[in-house]
Amino acid sequence: MSAVGLLYVGAVLFINGLMLLGHLTPREAAPINLFVGGLQILTPTALLIMAGGDVRAVFAASGLYLFGFTYLWVGVNGVLGWSDRGLGWFSLFVAMCAVVYAVDSFTIGDDAGFGVIWLAWSVLWFLFFLVLGLGLTTLGAATGAFTLVAAFVTAAIPAFLILFGRWSGSVTAAAVIAAVVVVTLALCRNLGPRFAARPREEVAD
């Protein structure tokens, strides 16, 4: 994934986190989801055309489709008002696939930092499955808060580091990212509801 693409992943995760917390409606979050989703469908398609049968290039492009289709689905649902249940079950599939990409990053890719990032995305998409696929709405605020943190820790900050030539996929970088992710997961269940939007009637009072 290019640094520019990763930066926009951070943007869409930020918006979707706010949506899960109730600060934005699905319709209001639709434009960025449609844009990034379309970007992550067109980009891997171009990469596959230029891959020339290079197995590593094909593998690298394949993961982008999983996320691109997720964002497109969120955008379409937001515009048309469709149920999110199918999206939730698709998120379970993405969560499982992300583990494979994590293992590849740790081993063949020799990038422990992105190995941890892929694992964090696996956890995040599994939370999407719980909230959207299984209807565990009590986890919505916690998932929204975790999504906000993931927007920066797994996407925006690494993107800027890559753009500035400062990215390190070292074990140390991986440990820092992992620590932030684990602490965030531990805190979000209790702190998430505090950042959720208050019901309109409550605000009026």
C-alpha positions as CSV (number, residue, x, y, z in Angstrom):
1,M,0.0,0.0,0.0
2,S,1.4,3.4,-1.0
3,A,2.0,6.1,1.6
4,V,-0.6,8.3,0.0
5,G,-3.2,5.5,0.0
6,L,-2.4,4.7,3.6
7,L,-2.9,8.3,4.6
8,Y,-6.4,8.2,3.1
9,V,-7.1,5.0,5.0
10,G,-6.4,7.0,8.1
11,A,-8.9,9.6,6.9
12,V,-11.6,7.1,6.3
13,L,-11.0,5.3,9.5
14,F,-11.2,8.6,11.4
15,I,-14.6,9.5,9.8
16,N,-15.9,5.9,10.4
17,G,-14.8,6.1,14.0
18,L,-16.8,9.3,14.4
19,M,-19.8,7.6,12.7
20,L,-19.7,4.6,15.1
21,L,-19.6,7.1,18.0
22,G,-22.7,8.8,16.6
23,H,-21.1,12.1,15.7
24,L,-21.8,11.5,12.0
25,T,-24.6,9.7,10.1
26,P,-23.8,7.0,7.6
27,R,-24.9,9.3,4.8
28,E,-22.5,12.0,6.0
29,A,-19.7,9.5,6.1
30,A,-20.5,8.1,2.7
31,P,-18.4,10.5,0.4
32,I,-15.0,9.6,2.0
33,N,-15.9,5.9,2.0
34,L,-16.8,6.0,-1.7
35,F,-13.7,7.9,-2.6
36,V,-11.2,5.8,-0.7
37,G,-13.1,2.6,-1.6
38,G,-12.9,3.5,-5.3
39,L,-9.2,4.4,-4.9
40,Q,-8.5,1.1,-3.4
41,I,-10.2,-0.8,-6.1
42,L,-8.6,1.1,-9.0
43,T,-5.1,1.1,-7.5
44,P,-4.7,-2.7,-7.1
45,T,-6.3,-3.2,-10.5
46,A,-3.6,-1.1,-12.0
47,L,-0.9,-2.9,-10.0
48,L,-2.2,-6.3,-11.2
49,I,-2.1,-5.1,-14.8
50,M,1.5,-4.0,-14.3
51,A,2.6,-7.0,-12.2
52,G,3.5,-9.1,-15.2
53,G,2.9,-12.3,-13.2
54,D,5.1,-11.2,-10.3
55,V,3.7,-13.2,-7.4
56,R,4.8,-10.8,-4.7
57,A,3.2,-7.8,-6.6
58,V,0.0,-9.7,-7.0
59,F,-0.1,-10.7,-3.3
60,A,0.5,-7.1,-2.3
61,A,-2.3,-5.8,-4.5
62,S,-4.8,-8.5,-3.3
63,G,-5.1,-7.1,0.2
64,L,-6.2,-3.6,-1.1
65,Y,-9.3,-5.1,-2.6
66,L,-10.5,-6.4,0.8
67,F,-10.3,-2.9,2.4
68,G,-11.4,-1.1,-0.8
69,F,-14.6,-3.1,-1.0
70,T,-15.3,-2.6,2.7
71,Y,-15.2,1.2,2.3
72,L,-17.3,1.0,-0.9
73,W,-19.9,-1.1,1.0
74,V,-20.0,1.4,3.9
75,G,-20.5,4.2,1.4
76,V,-23.2,2.5,-0.6
77,N,-25.0,1.5,2.6
78,G,-24.8,5.1,3.8
79,V,-26.4,6.4,0.6
80,L,-29.0,3.8,0.1
81,G,-29.8,2.9,3.7
82,W,-29.1,-0.8,3.3
83,S,-28.6,-3.1,6.2
84,D,-25.0,-3.5,7.5
85,R,-25.3,-7.1,8.4
86,G,-23.8,-8.4,5.2
87,L,-20.9,-5.9,5.6
88,G,-20.4,-7.3,9.1
89,W,-20.0,-10.8,7.9
90,F,-17.7,-9.7,5.1
91,S,-15.6,-8.0,7.8
92,L,-15.1,-11.4,9.5
93,F,-13.6,-12.7,6.3
94,V,-11.3,-9.6,6.1
95,A,-10.2,-10.1,9.7
96,M,-9.2,-13.7,9.0
97,C,-7.3,-12.7,5.8
98,A,-5.5,-9.9,7.6
99,V,-3.8,-12.5,9.8
100,V,-2.3,-14.0,6.7
101,Y,-0.9,-10.7,5.5
102,A,0.5,-10.1,9.1
103,V,2.3,-13.4,9.0
104,D,3.7,-12.5,5.5
105,S,4.9,-9.1,6.9
106,F,6.7,-10.8,9.8
107,T,8.3,-13.4,7.7
108,I,8.8,-12.9,4.0
109,G,8.2,-9.1,4.1
110,D,10.6,-8.6,7.0
111,D,8.6,-5.7,8.3
112,A,7.5,-6.3,11.9
113,G,5.9,-2.9,12.1
114,F,3.4,-3.7,9.4
115,G,3.0,-7.2,10.8
116,V,1.6,-5.6,13.9
117,I,-0.5,-3.1,11.9
118,W,-2.1,-6.0,10.0
119,L,-2.9,-7.7,13.2
120,A,-4.4,-4.5,14.5
121,W,-6.6,-4.3,11.4
122,S,-7.6,-7.9,11.9
123,V,-8.8,-7.0,15.4
124,L,-10.6,-3.9,14.1
125,W,-12.4,-5.7,11.4
126,F,-13.4,-8.4,13.9
127,L,-15.0,-5.7,16.0
128,F,-16.8,-4.5,12.9
129,F,-18.1,-8.1,12.6
130,L,-19.3,-8.2,16.2
131,V,-21.1,-4.8,15.9
132,L,-22.5,-5.1,12.4
133,G,-22.7,-8.8,11.7
134,L,-23.8,-10.0,15.1
135,G,-25.6,-6.8,16.2
136,L,-23.6,-6.3,19.4
137,T,-24.4,-2.6,19.4
138,T,-23.1,-2.3,23.0
139,L,-19.7,-2.5,21.5
140,G,-20.4,0.3,19.1
141,A,-18.8,3.1,21.1
142,A,-15.8,1.1,22.1
143,T,-15.3,0.1,18.4
144,G,-15.6,3.7,17.4
145,A,-13.0,4.8,19.9
146,F,-10.6,2.1,18.8
147,T,-11.2,3.0,15.2
148,L,-10.2,6.6,15.9
149,V,-7.0,5.5,17.5
150,A,-6.3,3.0,14.7
151,A,-6.8,5.8,12.1
152,F,-3.6,7.5,13.4
153,V,-1.5,4.6,14.9
154,T,-2.0,2.1,12.0
155,A,-2.4,4.5,9.1
156,A,-1.9,8.3,9.3
157,I,1.3,8.3,11.4
158,P,3.0,5.4,9.5
159,A,2.0,7.1,6.2
160,F,3.7,10.4,7.2
161,L,6.8,8.4,8.4
162,I,7.0,6.7,5.0
163,L,6.6,10.0,3.2
164,F,9.4,11.5,5.2
165,G,11.6,8.5,4.7
166,R,11.5,7.7,8.5
167,W,9.5,4.5,8.6
168,S,11.1,1.6,10.4
169,G,9.6,-1.8,10.3
170,S,11.9,-2.8,13.2
171,V,10.9,-4.9,16.2
172,T,11.1,-1.8,18.3
173,A,8.6,0.0,16.1
174,A,6.4,-3.0,16.2
175,A,6.5,-3.2,20.0
176,V,5.5,0.5,20.3
177,I,2.6,0.0,17.9
178,A,1.5,-3.2,19.7
179,A,1.7,-1.5,23.1
180,V,-0.6,1.4,21.9
181,V,-3.0,-1.1,20.3
182,V,-3.3,-3.3,23.4
183,V,-3.7,-0.4,25.8
184,T,-6.3,1.2,23.6
185,L,-8.2,-2.1,23.5
186,A,-8.1,-2.3,27.2
187,L,-9.4,1.2,27.7
188,C,-12.0,1.6,25.0
189,R,-14.7,-0.6,26.5
190,N,-15.0,1.9,29.4
191,L,-13.9,5.1,27.8
192,G,-15.6,4.7,24.4
193,P,-19.1,5.6,25.7
194,R,-17.7,8.8,27.1
195,F,-16.8,10.0,23.6
196,A,-20.1,8.9,22.1
197,A,-22.5,11.5,20.9
198,R,-25.2,12.3,23.3
199,P,-28.8,11.7,22.2
200,R,-30.5,14.9,20.8
201,E,-33.1,15.0,23.5
202,E,-30.4,14.7,26.2
203,V,-28.5,17.6,24.6
204,A,-31.7,19.7,24.5
205,D,-32.2,19.2,28.2
